[in-house]
Amino acid sequence: LRRAGRTRIESTAEADAGWRKRIDDYAAATLFCRADSWYMSANMPGKVRQMINYPMGIPDYLAQWRASAQAGYAGFDIA
């Protein structure tokens, strides 16, 4: 960002929705969804019940970031 004279990066609404779906789909195949756990935000009254951490691990997270970077930071608006 600095080298390009940019100061802001924000994920797009479409990327946010895709990221949420990815986590929801993964979580649905685990036992996490069946527990009243803070992992599922079950301890927060009024909050949507959904996994609040990234369950796929750091290697997968970094792979997702690298793929976005290689595609010109696809899924992000840069200003």
Buried (B, 14 or more C-beta within 10 A) or exposed (E): EEEEEEEEEEBEEEBEEEBEEBBEEBBEEEEBBEEEBEBBBBEEEEEEEBBBEBEBEEEEEEEBEEEBEEEEBEBBEEE
